[in-house]
Amino acid sequence: MIANDPLWQTICAEARDAVVQDPLMSEFFAAAILRHQSLPQALCFNLSQPLHSSVVSAEVVATVIAEAMQSDASICDAASTDINASFERDPACENHFMPILYFKGFQALQLHRVSHWLWLQGRTVLALYFQSQISDVFAVDIHPGARLGCGIMIDHATGLVIGETAIVGDNVSILHSVTLGGTGCVSGSRHPTIGNGVMISAGAKILGNVLVGDGVKVGAGSLVLESVPAHVTVAGVPAKIVGAPREAEPALEMNQNLSDSPD
């Protein structure tokens, strides 16, 4: 991720405009955005601030984040895709800098990517520290073993739980109070696999080693206990197929309507 990256240039231009609108925020935007040379640098700074503790400094956290990003370029690439996902899907996201500075779903997701990198490196103690701090600070609990794709938007995020063996595909949208959980005490794969383009609405619970196919829409408050074929809409407790989304990838449209007919 180089300094002349178009997304980074857009973020810096938006930050300068924000300072013009409210000069009282000039030092905030300088520290968070404008003093940095690239998106990775800004992410290291901003993600380290909420995650430090009395015994692990922000500088140490930033060093770990930088190490992960330098080792695995896909972490930064995914962050860029996630920023664009928030900007394109969330009407409240009026600027590209907003996920970096204000959206705890985005922040928790990027920090999870670092904890997952640590987990794969065998640095499980530090990975679990990251998980614990993410849970404490953001009220989002994602096990470092979980595998998450890119282009993910986690909207509001409070109460999100994703278990160790869960797999989430690309271009997925997840709202608050969603659980991708296990059932029983079995070992091995015990959490859901979520396909590409899936939208999981607020309060939905998807439990066990089940597959939710590509392009599925899961209605708010639903309880999914069985695998779901691709490109259907499910809702209810327990969830049943109630139709089919009009969109190939419901996550991109964020249409909460369960009907398959036009509004």
C-alpha positions as CSV (number, residue, x, y, z in Angstrom):
1,M,0.0,0.0,0.0
2,I,1.9,3.1,-1.2
3,A,1.4,6.7,-0.3
4,N,-0.1,7.6,-3.7
5,D,-2.9,5.0,-3.3
6,P,-6.1,6.6,-4.6
7,L,-8.1,5.6,-1.6
8,W,-5.5,7.1,0.8
9,Q,-5.5,10.3,-1.3
10,T,-9.3,10.5,-1.0
11,I,-9.1,10.0,2.8
12,C,-6.6,12.8,3.2
13,A,-8.6,15.1,1.0
14,E,-11.7,14.4,3.1
15,A,-9.8,14.9,6.3
16,R,-8.6,18.4,5.1
17,D,-12.2,19.3,4.2
18,A,-13.3,18.2,7.6
19,V,-10.8,20.5,9.3
20,V,-12.1,23.4,7.2
21,Q,-15.6,22.6,8.3
22,D,-14.6,22.5,12.0
23,P,-11.1,23.9,12.8
24,L,-11.5,22.6,16.4
25,M,-10.9,19.1,15.0
26,S,-7.6,20.1,13.3
27,E,-5.3,18.4,15.8
28,F,-7.5,15.3,15.8
29,F,-7.3,14.9,12.0
30,A,-3.6,15.7,12.0
31,A,-2.8,13.0,14.5
32,A,-5.2,10.4,13.0
33,I,-4.8,11.0,9.3
34,L,-2.8,13.9,8.0
35,R,0.6,13.2,9.7
36,H,0.7,9.7,8.2
37,Q,2.2,8.8,4.8
38,S,0.0,5.9,3.9
39,L,-3.1,4.0,4.9
40,P,-1.1,1.2,6.7
41,Q,0.6,3.9,8.9
42,A,-2.8,5.5,9.7
43,L,-4.3,2.1,10.5
44,C,-1.4,1.2,12.8
45,F,-1.8,4.4,14.8
46,N,-5.6,4.4,15.0
47,L,-6.1,0.7,15.7
48,S,-3.4,0.7,18.4
49,Q,-5.0,3.5,20.4
50,P,-8.1,1.7,21.8
51,L,-6.3,-1.7,22.2
52,H,-3.5,-0.8,24.6
53,S,-3.7,-1.5,28.3
54,S,-1.9,-0.6,31.5
55,V,0.7,-3.4,30.8
56,V,0.8,-3.4,26.9
57,S,1.4,0.1,25.4
58,A,-0.1,1.5,22.3
59,E,3.4,1.5,20.8
60,V,3.7,-2.2,21.3
61,V,0.3,-2.9,19.8
62,A,1.2,-0.6,16.8
63,T,4.4,-2.6,16.3
64,V,2.6,-5.9,16.2
65,I,0.0,-4.5,13.7
66,A,2.8,-3.1,11.5
67,E,4.6,-6.5,11.6
68,A,1.4,-8.3,10.6
69,M,0.8,-5.9,7.7
70,Q,4.3,-6.0,6.4
71,S,4.3,-9.8,6.6
72,D,0.9,-10.3,4.9
73,A,-0.1,-7.7,2.3
74,S,-3.6,-9.1,2.2
75,I,-4.4,-7.5,5.6
76,C,-4.0,-4.0,4.1
77,D,-5.8,-5.0,0.9
78,A,-8.7,-6.3,2.9
79,A,-8.8,-3.1,5.0
80,S,-9.1,-1.0,1.8
81,T,-11.9,-3.3,0.5
82,D,-13.7,-3.1,3.9
83,I,-13.5,0.7,3.9
84,N,-15.1,0.8,0.4
85,A,-17.7,-1.7,1.6
86,S,-18.8,0.6,4.4
87,F,-18.8,3.6,2.2
88,E,-20.9,1.9,-0.5
89,R,-23.4,0.1,1.8
90,D,-23.9,2.3,4.8
91,P,-25.8,5.5,4.2
92,A,-24.4,6.8,7.5
93,C,-20.8,6.5,6.1
94,E,-20.4,9.9,4.4
95,N,-16.6,9.8,4.2
96,H,-14.0,7.1,3.6
97,F,-12.2,8.1,6.8
98,M,-15.2,7.3,9.0
99,P,-14.7,3.6,9.3
100,I,-11.1,4.1,10.4
101,L,-12.0,6.7,13.0
102,Y,-15.5,5.9,14.2
103,F,-16.9,2.5,13.2
104,K,-16.1,-0.1,15.7
105,G,-17.2,-2.9,13.4
106,F,-14.5,-2.0,11.0
107,Q,-11.9,-1.4,13.7
108,A,-12.7,-4.8,15.4
109,L,-12.5,-6.5,12.0
110,Q,-9.1,-5.1,11.1
111,L,-7.7,-6.0,14.6
112,H,-9.1,-9.5,14.1
113,R,-7.2,-9.8,10.9
114,V,-4.0,-9.1,13.0
115,S,-5.0,-11.6,15.7
116,H,-5.7,-14.2,13.0
117,W,-2.3,-13.6,11.6
118,L,-0.8,-14.1,15.0
119,W,-2.9,-17.3,15.5
120,L,-1.5,-18.8,12.2
121,Q,2.0,-17.9,13.3
122,G,1.6,-19.9,16.5
123,R,1.6,-16.8,18.7
124,T,-1.6,-17.8,20.4
125,V,-1.0,-16.0,23.7
126,L,-0.8,-12.7,21.9
127,A,-3.6,-13.5,19.6
128,L,-5.9,-14.3,22.6
129,Y,-4.8,-11.0,24.2
130,F,-5.9,-9.2,21.1
131,Q,-9.2,-11.1,21.1
132,S,-9.8,-10.2,24.8
133,Q,-9.1,-6.5,24.3
134,I,-11.3,-6.4,21.1
135,S,-14.1,-7.9,23.1
136,D,-13.7,-5.6,26.0
137,V,-13.3,-2.4,24.0
138,F,-15.7,-3.0,21.1
139,A,-18.2,-5.5,22.5
140,V,-17.3,-7.7,19.5
141,D,-15.9,-11.2,20.2
142,I,-14.2,-12.9,17.2
143,H,-12.0,-15.9,17.9
144,P,-8.6,-15.5,16.3
145,G,-9.0,-18.8,14.6
146,A,-12.0,-17.7,12.6
147,R,-11.4,-17.1,8.9
148,L,-13.0,-13.9,7.4
149,G,-12.9,-12.8,3.8
150,C,-12.7,-9.3,2.4
151,G,-15.3,-6.6,1.5
152,I,-17.0,-7.3,4.9
153,M,-19.2,-4.7,6.5
154,I,-20.0,-5.1,10.2
155,D,-22.7,-2.5,10.9
156,H,-23.0,-1.3,14.5
157,A,-21.3,-4.5,15.6
158,T,-22.3,-4.6,19.3
159,G,-22.9,-8.1,20.5
160,L,-21.3,-9.8,17.5
161,V,-19.9,-13.3,18.3
162,I,-17.9,-15.4,15.8
163,G,-16.5,-18.8,16.9
164,E,-13.2,-20.4,16.3
165,T,-13.9,-22.6,13.3
166,A,-16.3,-20.2,11.5
167,I,-15.6,-19.2,7.9
168,V,-17.0,-16.0,6.4
169,G,-16.8,-15.4,2.7
170,D,-16.2,-12.2,0.7
171,N,-18.7,-9.3,0.4
172,V,-20.7,-10.2,3.4
173,S,-22.7,-7.8,5.5
174,I,-23.3,-8.5,9.2
175,L,-25.4,-6.4,11.5
176,H,-25.3,-6.2,15.3
177,S,-26.1,-9.0,17.8
178,V,-25.3,-11.7,15.3
179,T,-23.9,-15.0,16.5
180,L,-22.0,-17.5,14.4
181,G,-21.7,-20.1,17.1
182,G,-21.2,-23.7,17.9
183,T,-23.4,-26.4,19.4
184,G,-22.3,-29.0,21.9
185,C,-18.8,-29.8,23.0
186,V,-17.6,-31.5,19.8
187,S,-14.1,-30.8,18.4
188,G,-13.2,-30.0,14.8
189,S,-15.4,-27.8,12.6
190,R,-18.3,-26.8,14.8
191,H,-19.2,-23.3,13.6
192,P,-20.9,-22.0,10.4
193,T,-19.5,-21.4,7.0
194,I,-21.0,-18.3,5.4
195,G,-20.8,-18.0,1.6
196,N,-20.1,-14.9,-0.5
197,G,-22.5,-11.9,-0.8
198,V,-24.6,-13.0,2.3
199,M,-26.5,-10.5,4.4
200,I,-27.0,-11.5,8.0
201,S,-29.6,-9.2,9.6
202,A,-29.6,-7.9,13.2
203,G,-30.0,-10.5,15.9
204,A,-29.7,-13.6,13.7
205,K,-28.1,-16.7,15.3
206,I,-26.5,-19.3,13.0
207,L,-25.4,-22.3,15.0
208,G,-23.3,-25.4,14.3
209,N,-21.3,-26.8,11.4
210,V,-23.8,-25.6,8.8
211,L,-23.3,-24.0,5.4
212,V,-25.1,-20.8,4.4
213,G,-24.8,-20.6,0.6
214,D,-23.8,-17.7,-1.6
215,G,-26.2,-14.8,-1.9
216,V,-28.4,-15.8,1.1
217,K,-30.4,-13.2,3.0
218,V,-31.0,-14.1,6.7
219,G,-33.8,-12.2,8.3
220,A,-33.5,-10.3,11.6
221,G,-33.9,-12.4,14.7
222,S,-33.7,-15.7,12.8
223,L,-32.3,-18.9,14.3
224,V,-30.5,-21.0,11.6
225,L,-29.8,-24.6,12.7
226,E,-29.6,-26.3,9.3
227,S,-27.6,-25.6,6.1
228,V,-29.2,-23.1,3.7
229,P,-28.9,-23.4,-0.1
230,A,-27.6,-20.5,-2.2
231,H,-29.7,-17.5,-3.2
232,V,-32.7,-17.9,-0.8
233,T,-34.2,-15.8,1.9
234,V,-34.6,-17.5,5.3
235,A,-36.4,-16.1,8.4
236,G,-38.0,-17.3,11.6
237,V,-37.3,-19.5,14.7
238,P,-36.2,-22.0,13.5
239,A,-35.4,-20.4,10.1
240,K,-37.3,-21.5,7.0
241,I,-37.0,-20.5,3.4
242,V,-39.5,-17.7,2.8
243,G,-38.5,-16.6,-0.6
244,A,-35.5,-15.5,-2.7
245,P,-33.6,-12.2,-2.7
246,R,-33.9,-10.1,-5.8
247,E,-30.2,-9.3,-5.6
248,A,-27.4,-11.8,-6.5
249,E,-25.5,-10.5,-3.5
250,P,-28.0,-9.2,-0.8
251,A,-25.0,-7.9,1.3
252,L,-24.3,-5.2,-1.3
253,E,-27.9,-3.8,-1.3
254,M,-28.7,-4.1,2.4
255,N,-32.4,-4.5,1.6
256,Q,-34.1,-5.7,4.8
257,N,-37.3,-6.6,3.0
258,L,-38.0,-10.3,3.1
259,S,-40.3,-10.2,0.1
260,D,-38.9,-11.3,-3.3
261,S,-41.2,-8.8,-5.1
262,P,-40.3,-5.2,-5.9
263,D,-41.0,-2.6,-3.2
